[in-house]
């Protein structure tokens, strides 16, 4: 058998730039109580390279364990030791990744793509520090305290807020390099790839000195003092950032202590507090949580929100507005001459309208419910795959070894394998395409459209479904909310969205088709329902565009003489049609 040798890591000290990234890792190594580090940035930013290089510097003999995205729940928490069961007829526990990572580093590359089932398990263990196992005939618990290190590309999906909050520090990487920096980085990588042993040897002294400094800082940590004035400064800064809870205060204090220890000081200074500010607040700052009235503060205006949140890959899904594409061609929409010169305007959501729409929308779903019932009845006996499980079988492809061995009564191999029950249901996404052109501002149509979005969001929240919202108007397409679990409260965020310009509906639909394809490549079982909310003021030919899954056009037109454009668009898209009542 051919054994492959482990690949050497690129030396941490040889990494050019990335000062904030390296500082965050150093602080977390000095004080693991900080709670982990999350690094977000585009592809090709050496996120994994730096993280793995950090493994060679982590103080002590602690493990650096990688959690692969393909890991099963059994691999993560541990399971039945089949070898002992077969050889010794003894039920024993086989430790998993959480056991191996105890007192070490648990590294997750592309942590935002981690399956929800594994995220739930990580959250439980991260909160308690104990891994409790009650499965496969095993009742076991063990300590599992680890430094969680995660990297992610925000363009590939967001991170669940519950897990995001578990990271003590966060770093946002940008790909803005000077020409000289780019040349230097490529040279270093070439030197490492051509002869890694020689390259590592060149940095051996620096690596040893850095590791010694880390150990000295750890020993110094418990001797650092912090005045009440510094504590008050941290508390005021957290309050001004509108952070949720007190976790930011605690992490900030611990990070400042670690920074002071790194500098071999005896007391935390203002400079220490400021040095770690962005690392603590990057993923916690809520710039527009304080008020729903944009006139109360300059920072709560839609323009300032857009500037602040566009630069924040950790922004909460209920406060995100990211411009993704722009096309100024005159062919994009009808009415650009009539509406294009108007300044962007806001219209607030009406509570009464949202309630009316909520009840009406339930009626429009009767077809969906009736179809589902019919399909289930027709396919129960056929064994066709539906809703993530085989009808009539209700089992997964995961072997239930405990029940298999119990049933076999010691016989090996067993005559029949037992399988674990399949998880019911499929992940569902409500994709909203919101017309944000200036024509929707007539007769409060835009306010009614927001009410429709609010109703969709409320129902998705109750059903624990996902939500994604695009806006199209003013000759551009905005990703207003990336794919995420529907938030509980959306009204304040909706009120900040403005409308202006023409209607690039065709471009929006084409981009929506591509967006759906990307989502299905990542999650083939995802069910998508698309809601197109528009007044229909467009002259573009839309036939031939086919959205995935079910589609519903919600017509917000309010005019004495109906032009019937919404119905025609629905027919072209093969979508259901619904006229929003006035």
C-alpha positions as CSV (number, residue, x, y, z in Angstrom):
1,X,0.0,0.0,0.0
2,X,1.3,3.4,-1.0
3,X,1.3,5.9,1.8
4,X,1.0,9.6,1.0
5,X,3.1,12.0,3.2
6,X,1.3,15.0,4.7
7,X,1.8,18.2,2.7
8,X,3.9,20.8,4.6
9,X,2.2,24.1,5.5
10,X,3.3,27.4,4.2
11,X,5.1,29.1,7.0
12,X,3.0,31.6,9.0
13,X,5.8,34.1,9.2
14,X,6.3,34.0,5.4
15,X,2.8,35.3,4.6
16,X,3.0,38.7,3.1
17,X,0.4,41.2,4.4
18,X,-2.8,40.0,6.0
19,X,-1.9,41.8,9.3
20,X,-5.4,41.8,10.7
21,X,-5.9,38.1,9.9
22,X,-2.6,37.2,11.6
23,X,-3.3,39.4,14.6
24,X,-6.7,37.7,15.1
25,X,-5.2,34.3,15.1
26,X,-2.4,35.3,17.5
27,X,-4.9,36.8,19.9
28,X,-7.1,33.7,19.8
29,X,-4.0,31.5,20.5
30,X,-3.0,33.7,23.4
31,X,-6.5,33.6,24.9
32,X,-8.7,30.8,23.6
33,X,-11.6,32.1,25.7
34,X,-12.1,34.7,23.0
35,X,-14.0,32.0,21.2
36,X,-12.6,31.5,17.7
37,X,-11.9,33.4,14.5
38,X,-13.9,33.8,11.3
39,X,-12.2,35.0,8.1
40,X,-14.3,36.2,5.2
41,X,-13.0,37.1,1.8
42,X,-13.1,36.4,-1.9
43,X,-11.4,33.4,-3.5
44,X,-7.6,33.4,-3.8
45,X,-6.9,35.3,-0.6
46,X,-4.8,32.6,1.0
47,X,-7.4,32.1,3.8
48,X,-6.7,28.4,4.0
49,X,-3.0,28.9,3.6
50,X,-2.8,31.2,6.6
51,X,-5.1,29.1,8.7
52,X,-3.1,25.9,8.1
53,X,0.2,27.8,8.7
54,X,-1.2,28.8,12.1
55,X,-1.4,25.1,13.0
56,X,2.4,25.0,13.3
57,X,2.4,27.8,15.8
58,X,-0.4,27.0,18.1
59,X,1.0,26.8,21.6
60,X,1.4,23.4,23.2
61,X,0.8,19.9,21.7
62,X,-2.9,20.6,20.9
63,X,-4.5,19.1,17.9
64,X,-5.3,21.1,14.7
65,X,-8.4,19.2,13.4
66,X,-10.1,19.9,10.1
67,X,-13.8,19.3,9.8
68,X,-14.6,18.5,6.2
69,X,-17.9,19.7,4.7
70,X,-18.7,16.1,3.7
71,X,-18.5,14.9,7.3
72,X,-21.4,12.9,8.7
73,X,-23.0,13.5,12.1
74,X,-21.4,10.2,13.3
75,X,-18.0,11.4,12.2
76,X,-18.5,14.7,14.1
77,X,-19.9,13.5,17.5
78,X,-18.7,9.8,17.5
79,X,-20.6,6.6,17.2
80,X,-20.7,2.9,18.0
81,X,-17.3,1.1,17.9
82,X,-18.1,-1.8,15.6
83,X,-14.7,-3.4,16.0
84,X,-15.3,-4.0,19.7
85,X,-18.9,-5.1,19.2
86,X,-17.8,-7.7,16.7
87,X,-14.6,-8.9,18.4
88,X,-15.4,-8.5,22.1
89,X,-19.2,-8.4,22.1
90,X,-18.9,-5.1,23.9
91,X,-20.9,-1.9,23.3
92,X,-18.3,0.9,23.2
93,X,-17.9,4.5,22.0
94,X,-15.8,5.4,19.1
95,X,-14.7,9.1,19.5
96,X,-15.4,11.6,16.7
97,X,-13.9,14.8,15.5
98,X,-15.2,16.8,18.5
99,X,-13.2,14.5,20.9
100,X,-10.0,14.8,18.8
101,X,-10.4,18.7,18.8
102,X,-10.7,19.0,22.5
103,X,-8.3,21.6,23.8
104,X,-7.2,22.2,20.3
105,X,-8.3,24.0,17.1
106,X,-11.3,22.9,15.0
107,X,-10.8,24.3,11.5
108,X,-13.7,24.5,9.0
109,X,-12.9,25.7,5.5
110,X,-16.0,27.2,3.7
111,X,-17.8,27.2,7.1
112,X,-20.8,28.9,5.5
113,X,-21.5,25.8,3.4
114,X,-21.6,23.5,6.4
115,X,-24.9,21.5,6.5
116,X,-27.4,22.7,9.1
117,X,-27.4,19.4,10.9
118,X,-23.6,19.8,11.7
119,X,-24.1,23.5,12.5
120,X,-26.7,22.5,15.1
121,X,-24.4,20.0,16.7
122,X,-21.5,22.5,16.8
123,X,-23.7,25.1,18.4
124,X,-24.7,22.8,21.2
125,X,-21.1,21.8,22.0
126,X,-19.7,25.3,21.6
127,X,-22.2,26.6,24.1
128,X,-21.7,23.9,26.8
129,X,-18.1,22.6,26.1
130,X,-19.5,19.1,26.5
131,X,-20.4,16.6,23.8
132,X,-23.4,14.5,24.9
133,X,-24.1,11.4,22.8
134,X,-27.3,9.5,22.9
135,X,-27.4,7.4,19.8
136,X,-26.7,3.9,18.5
137,X,-27.2,2.4,21.9
138,X,-24.5,4.7,23.3
139,X,-24.9,7.0,26.2
140,X,-21.7,9.0,26.6
141,X,-20.4,12.5,27.2
142,X,-17.0,14.0,27.1
143,X,-15.4,17.4,27.3
144,X,-15.0,19.3,24.0
145,X,-13.6,22.7,24.2
146,X,-11.9,24.0,21.1
147,X,-10.9,27.1,19.3
148,X,-13.2,27.3,16.3
149,X,-11.5,28.6,13.2
150,X,-13.6,29.2,10.0
151,X,-13.0,30.6,6.6
152,X,-15.7,31.6,4.1
153,X,-16.4,33.4,0.8
154,X,-19.4,35.7,1.3
155,X,-20.3,35.4,-2.4
156,X,-21.1,31.7,-1.8
157,X,-23.7,32.1,0.9
158,X,-24.1,33.6,4.3
159,X,-23.4,32.1,7.7
160,X,-26.2,31.3,10.1
161,X,-26.5,34.1,12.7
162,X,-26.3,31.6,15.6
163,X,-23.0,30.3,14.5
164,X,-21.7,33.7,13.4
165,X,-22.2,35.0,17.0
166,X,-20.1,32.1,18.3
167,X,-17.0,33.4,16.6
168,X,-15.2,35.8,19.0
169,X,-13.3,37.7,16.3
170,X,-13.8,38.2,12.6
171,X,-11.7,39.5,9.7
172,X,-12.8,40.9,6.4
173,X,-10.2,40.4,3.7
174,X,-10.1,42.5,0.5
175,X,-8.2,41.8,-2.7
176,X,-6.8,45.3,-3.0
177,X,-3.0,44.7,-3.5
178,X,-0.4,47.0,-5.0
179,X,1.5,45.7,-8.0
180,X,4.6,45.3,-5.8
181,X,2.6,43.2,-3.2
182,X,1.2,41.0,-5.9
183,X,4.7,40.3,-7.3
184,X,6.1,39.6,-3.9
185,X,3.3,37.1,-3.0
186,X,3.7,35.2,-6.3
187,X,7.5,35.0,-5.7
188,X,7.1,33.6,-2.2
189,X,4.6,31.0,-3.4
190,X,6.9,29.9,-6.3
191,X,9.8,29.5,-3.9
192,X,7.7,27.4,-1.6
193,X,6.3,25.2,-4.3
194,X,9.7,24.6,-5.9
195,X,11.4,23.5,-2.7
196,X,9.2,23.5,0.4
197,X,11.9,22.1,2.7
198,X,14.4,24.8,1.9
199,X,11.8,27.5,2.1
200,X,10.5,26.4,5.5
201,X,14.1,26.2,6.8
202,X,14.6,29.9,5.8
203,X,11.8,30.9,8.2
204,X,12.5,28.4,10.9
205,X,14.1,30.9,13.3
206,X,11.3,33.4,12.8
207,X,8.7,30.7,13.4
208,X,10.4,29.6,16.7
209,X,10.7,33.1,17.9
210,X,7.0,33.8,17.2
211,X,6.0,30.6,19.0
212,X,8.1,31.5,22.0
213,X,6.5,35.0,22.1
214,X,3.0,33.4,22.0
215,X,3.9,31.2,24.9
216,X,5.3,34.1,26.9
217,X,2.1,36.1,26.2
218,X,0.0,33.2,27.4
219,X,1.9,33.2,30.7
220,X,1.5,36.9,31.0
221,X,-2.2,36.9,30.4
222,X,-3.3,36.3,34.0
223,X,-1.1,39.2,35.2
224,X,-2.7,41.9,33.0
225,X,-4.8,44.5,34.8
226,X,-7.7,46.4,33.4
227,X,-9.1,49.7,34.8
228,X,-12.7,50.6,35.2
229,X,-12.2,53.4,32.7
230,X,-11.1,50.9,30.0
231,X,-14.1,48.7,30.8
232,X,-16.4,51.7,30.5
233,X,-14.9,52.6,27.2
234,X,-15.6,49.1,25.9
235,X,-19.2,49.2,27.2
236,X,-19.9,52.6,25.6
237,X,-18.4,51.5,22.2
238,X,-20.6,48.4,22.2
239,X,-23.6,50.4,23.0
240,X,-22.9,52.9,20.2
241,X,-22.5,49.9,17.8
242,X,-25.9,48.6,18.8
243,X,-24.6,45.1,19.3
244,X,-26.9,42.3,20.4
245,X,-26.4,41.2,24.0
246,X,-23.2,41.4,26.0
247,X,-21.0,38.8,24.1
248,X,-19.2,41.7,22.3
249,X,-18.3,43.3,25.6
250,X,-16.9,40.1,27.0
251,X,-14.9,39.2,23.8
252,X,-13.6,42.8,23.5
253,X,-12.3,42.7,27.0
254,X,-10.6,39.3,26.5
255,X,-9.1,40.4,23.2
256,X,-7.7,43.6,24.7
257,X,-6.2,41.6,27.5
258,X,-4.6,39.3,24.9
259,X,-3.3,42.3,22.9
260,X,-1.7,43.7,26.1
261,X,-0.1,40.4,26.9
262,X,1.2,40.2,23.3
263,X,2.9,43.6,23.9
264,X,4.2,42.3,27.3
265,X,2.4,45.2,29.1
266,X,1.1,45.1,32.6
267,X,-2.2,46.9,32.0
268,X,-4.7,47.3,29.1
269,X,-4.4,50.6,27.4
270,X,-6.6,52.6,25.1
271,X,-4.4,51.5,22.2
272,X,-5.1,47.9,23.0
273,X,-8.8,48.5,22.9
274,X,-8.7,50.3,19.6
275,X,-6.4,47.7,18.1
276,X,-9.0,44.9,18.4
277,X,-12.1,47.0,17.8
278,X,-12.9,46.0,14.3
279,X,-12.0,42.4,14.9
280,X,-14.7,42.3,17.6
281,X,-17.4,44.4,15.9
282,X,-17.0,43.4,12.2
283,X,-19.8,40.8,12.5
284,X,-21.7,42.3,15.3
285,X,-22.2,46.0,14.5
286,X,-25.9,46.9,13.8
287,X,-25.7,50.3,12.2
288,X,-29.5,50.8,11.7
289,X,-31.0,49.0,14.6
290,X,-31.6,52.0,16.8
291,X,-34.5,53.5,15.0
292,X,-36.9,53.0,12.1
293,X,-37.2,56.7,11.4
294,X,-34.5,57.7,8.9
295,X,-34.9,61.3,9.8
296,X,-33.7,60.8,13.4
297,X,-30.1,60.0,12.4
298,X,-27.8,60.5,9.4
299,X,-26.5,57.0,9.9
300,X,-30.0,55.5,9.4
301,X,-30.6,56.9,5.9
302,X,-30.8,54.3,3.1
303,X,-27.8,55.8,1.4
304,X,-25.6,55.5,4.6
305,X,-27.0,52.0,5.2
306,X,-26.0,51.0,1.7
307,X,-22.5,52.4,2.2
308,X,-22.0,50.7,5.6
309,X,-23.5,47.3,4.7
310,X,-22.0,47.0,1.3
311,X,-18.6,46.7,2.9
312,X,-19.7,44.3,5.6
313,X,-19.8,40.6,4.6
314,X,-21.1,39.7,8.1
315,X,-24.1,42.1,7.9
316,X,-27.3,40.6,9.3
317,X,-29.8,39.4,6.7
318,X,-32.4,41.9,7.8
319,X,-30.1,44.8,7.1
320,X,-28.5,44.0,3.8
321,X,-28.6,45.8,0.5
322,X,-25.9,44.8,-1.9
323,X,-25.8,46.1,-5.5
324,X,-24.8,43.3,-7.8
325,X,-25.2,44.3,-11.4
326,X,-25.9,47.5,-13.4
327,X,-26.7,48.0,-17.1
328,X,-27.5,51.4,-18.4
329,X,-28.7,50.3,-21.9
330,X,-31.8,52.0,-23.1
331,X,-33.3,48.6,-24.1
332,X,-33.7,47.4,-20.6
333,X,-37.1,48.8,-19.8
334,X,-40.1,50.8,-20.9
335,X,-40.8,54.1,-19.3
336,X,-37.2,55.0,-18.6
337,X,-37.8,58.4,-20.1
338,X,-40.9,59.0,-18.0
339,X,-39.5,57.7,-14.7
340,X,-35.7,57.9,-15.1
341,X,-35.3,61.5,-14.0
342,X,-37.1,61.0,-10.7
343,X,-35.1,60.8,-7.5
344,X,-35.3,57.6,-5.4
345,X,-38.3,57.7,-3.0
346,X,-39.5,55.6,-0.1
347,X,-42.9,54.3,0.8
348,X,-43.6,52.6,4.1
349,X,-45.3,49.3,4.5
350,X,-48.9,49.3,5.7
351,X,-49.8,46.9,8.5
352,X,-53.4,46.7,7.4
353,X,-52.5,45.8,3.8
354,X,-50.0,43.1,4.9
355,X,-52.8,41.4,7.0
356,X,-55.2,41.5,4.1
357,X,-52.6,40.1,1.8
358,X,-51.6,37.5,4.3
359,X,-55.1,36.0,4.3
360,X,-55.5,36.2,0.6
361,X,-52.1,34.6,-0.1
362,X,-53.1,31.6,1.9
363,X,-56.0,31.1,-0.5
364,X,-53.7,31.2,-3.5
365,X,-51.7,28.3,-1.9
366,X,-54.6,26.0,-2.0
367,X,-53.6,24.8,-5.5
368,X,-50.1,24.0,-4.1
369,X,-51.5,22.1,-1.2
370,X,-54.0,20.2,-3.3
371,X,-51.3,19.2,-5.8
372,X,-49.0,18.0,-3.0
373,X,-51.9,15.9,-1.5
374,X,-52.6,14.4,-4.9
375,X,-49.0,13.6,-5.6
376,X,-48.6,11.9,-2.2
377,X,-51.7,9.8,-2.6
378,X,-50.6,8.7,-6.1
379,X,-47.0,8.0,-5.3
380,X,-47.3,6.3,-1.8
381,X,-47.6,2.9,-3.4
382,X,-45.1,3.4,-6.2
383,X,-42.0,4.1,-4.0
384,X,-41.2,7.2,-6.0
385,X,-38.8,9.6,-4.3
386,X,-40.7,12.6,-2.9
387,X,-39.9,15.2,-0.2
388,X,-36.5,13.7,0.7
389,X,-37.8,10.1,1.5
390,X,-39.2,7.1,-0.2
391,X,-42.9,7.0,0.2
392,X,-43.9,3.7,1.9
393,X,-40.3,3.1,2.9
394,X,-39.4,6.1,5.0
395,X,-35.8,5.1,5.4
396,X,-32.4,6.7,4.6
397,X,-29.3,5.1,3.2
398,X,-27.6,5.3,6.6
399,X,-27.1,2.0,8.3
400,X,-28.5,1.7,11.8
401,X,-25.7,-0.5,13.2
402,X,-27.1,-0.9,16.7
403,X,-30.5,-2.2,15.6
404,X,-28.8,-4.3,12.9
405,X,-26.6,-6.0,15.4
406,X,-29.3,-6.4,18.0
407,X,-31.6,-8.0,15.3
408,X,-28.8,-10.3,14.1
409,X,-28.2,-11.7,17.6
410,X,-24.4,-11.9,17.1
411,X,-24.5,-13.3,13.6
412,X,-22.0,-11.8,11.3
413,X,-22.4,-10.8,8.6
414,X,-26.1,-10.0,9.5
415,X,-28.7,-11.3,7.0
416,X,-30.4,-7.9,6.8
417,X,-29.3,-4.4,7.5
418,X,-31.4,-1.9,9.4
419,X,-31.5,1.7,8.2
420,X,-32.1,4.9,10.0
421,X,-35.2,6.8,9.4
422,X,-35.0,9.5,6.7
423,X,-35.4,13.1,7.7
424,X,-38.7,14.4,6.5
425,X,-39.2,17.4,4.3
426,X,-37.1,19.4,2.0
427,X,-35.5,22.8,2.3
428,X,-37.6,25.5,0.7
429,X,-36.7,28.9,-0.6
430,X,-39.1,31.8,-1.3
431,X,-37.4,33.8,-4.0
432,X,-38.9,37.3,-4.2
433,X,-38.3,39.5,-7.3
434,X,-39.5,43.0,-6.3
435,X,-40.2,45.7,-8.8
436,X,-38.4,48.9,-7.5
437,X,-39.0,51.1,-10.6
438,X,-40.4,54.6,-10.2
439,X,-43.7,53.6,-11.8
440,X,-44.6,51.6,-8.7
441,X,-44.7,54.9,-6.7
442,X,-48.0,55.8,-8.1
443,X,-51.0,55.5,-5.7
444,X,-48.8,53.8,-3.1
445,X,-48.3,50.7,-5.2
446,X,-44.7,50.3,-3.9
447,X,-46.1,50.3,-0.3
448,X,-48.5,47.6,-1.2
449,X,-45.7,45.6,-2.9
450,X,-43.7,45.8,0.4
451,X,-46.8,44.5,2.2
452,X,-46.8,41.5,-0.1
453,X,-43.1,40.9,0.7
454,X,-43.8,41.2,4.4
455,X,-46.6,38.6,4.1
456,X,-44.4,36.2,2.2
457,X,-41.6,36.7,4.8
458,X,-44.0,36.1,7.8
459,X,-45.3,32.9,6.4
460,X,-41.8,31.7,5.5
461,X,-40.7,32.5,9.1
462,X,-43.6,30.4,10.6
463,X,-42.8,27.5,8.3
464,X,-39.0,27.8,8.9
465,X,-38.4,28.4,5.2
466,X,-35.7,30.4,3.5
467,X,-36.0,33.8,1.9
468,X,-34.1,35.7,-0.8
469,X,-35.0,39.1,-2.2
470,X,-33.9,40.8,-5.4
471,X,-35.0,44.3,-6.4
472,X,-35.0,45.6,-10.0
473,X,-35.4,49.2,-11.0
474,X,-33.4,52.3,-12.1
475,X,-31.7,50.2,-14.8
476,X,-30.0,47.9,-12.2
477,X,-30.5,44.7,-10.2
478,X,-30.0,44.7,-6.4
479,X,-29.5,41.6,-4.3
480,X,-31.4,43.0,-1.3
481,X,-31.3,39.9,0.8
482,X,-29.1,36.8,0.2
483,X,-30.5,33.3,0.8
484,X,-31.2,32.8,4.5
485,X,-33.8,31.7,6.9
486,X,-36.7,34.1,6.8
487,X,-36.2,36.7,9.6
488,X,-38.9,37.3,12.3
489,X,-39.0,41.0,11.7
490,X,-38.6,42.7,8.3
491,X,-40.8,45.8,8.3
492,X,-38.2,48.3,9.3
493,X,-35.8,47.0,6.7
494,X,-38.4,47.0,4.0
495,X,-39.3,50.6,4.7
496,X,-35.8,51.7,3.8
497,X,-35.9,50.3,0.2
498,X,-36.4,53.0,-2.4
499,X,-37.8,53.0,-5.9
500,X,-36.7,54.9,-9.0
501,X,-35.9,54.7,-12.7
502,X,-37.1,52.1,-15.3
503,X,-37.9,48.4,-15.1
504,X,-35.2,45.9,-16.2
505,X,-37.5,43.0,-15.8
506,X,-36.1,40.7,-18.6
507,X,-32.6,41.1,-17.1
508,X,-33.9,40.4,-13.7
509,X,-35.6,37.2,-14.8
510,X,-32.5,36.0,-16.7
511,X,-30.4,36.6,-13.6
512,X,-33.0,34.8,-11.4
513,X,-32.8,31.7,-13.7
514,X,-29.0,31.7,-13.3
515,X,-29.3,32.3,-9.5
516,X,-31.7,29.3,-9.2
517,X,-29.3,27.1,-11.2
518,X,-26.4,28.0,-8.9
519,X,-28.5,27.2,-5.8
520,X,-29.6,23.8,-7.2
521,X,-26.0,22.9,-8.0
522,X,-25.2,23.3,-4.4
523,X,-28.5,21.9,-3.0
524,X,-30.2,19.7,-5.6
525,X,-33.1,18.9,-3.3
526,X,-33.9,22.6,-2.7
527,X,-37.6,23.6,-3.5
528,X,-37.9,27.1,-4.9
529,X,-41.0,29.2,-5.2
530,X,-40.6,32.5,-7.0
531,X,-42.8,35.6,-6.4
532,X,-42.6,38.3,-9.0
533,X,-44.1,41.5,-7.6
534,X,-44.7,44.1,-10.3
535,X,-47.1,46.7,-11.8
536,X,-46.4,45.2,-15.2
537,X,-45.2,48.4,-16.8
538,X,-42.7,46.8,-19.3
539,X,-42.7,46.3,-23.0
540,X,-40.0,43.6,-23.2
541,X,-40.7,40.2,-24.7
542,X,-40.4,37.6,-21.9
543,X,-41.5,34.4,-23.5
544,X,-38.9,31.6,-23.4
545,X,-37.7,32.4,-19.9
546,X,-38.4,29.5,-17.6
547,X,-38.0,29.8,-13.9
548,X,-37.4,26.7,-11.8
549,X,-40.2,25.4,-9.6
550,X,-43.5,27.2,-8.9
551,X,-43.9,30.9,-9.8
552,X,-46.5,33.4,-8.8
553,X,-46.9,36.9,-10.3
554,X,-48.4,39.3,-7.8
555,X,-49.9,42.3,-9.7
556,X,-49.8,45.6,-7.7
557,X,-51.3,47.7,-10.5
558,X,-53.8,50.2,-9.2
559,X,-55.6,52.0,-12.1
560,X,-59.1,52.7,-13.1
561,X,-58.6,50.9,-16.4
562,X,-56.6,47.7,-16.1
563,X,-54.2,47.1,-18.9
564,X,-53.9,43.4,-18.2
565,X,-50.1,43.4,-18.5
566,X,-49.5,41.4,-15.4
567,X,-51.7,38.6,-16.7
568,X,-49.8,38.5,-20.0
569,X,-46.5,38.4,-18.2
570,X,-47.7,35.5,-16.0
571,X,-48.8,33.6,-19.2
572,X,-45.4,34.2,-20.8
573,X,-43.6,32.9,-17.7
574,X,-46.1,30.1,-17.2
575,X,-46.7,31.5,-13.7
576,X,-49.8,31.7,-11.5
577,X,-51.4,35.1,-11.4
578,X,-52.7,37.0,-8.4
579,X,-54.1,40.6,-8.4
580,X,-53.3,42.3,-5.1
581,X,-56.5,43.9,-3.8
582,X,-56.4,47.7,-3.2
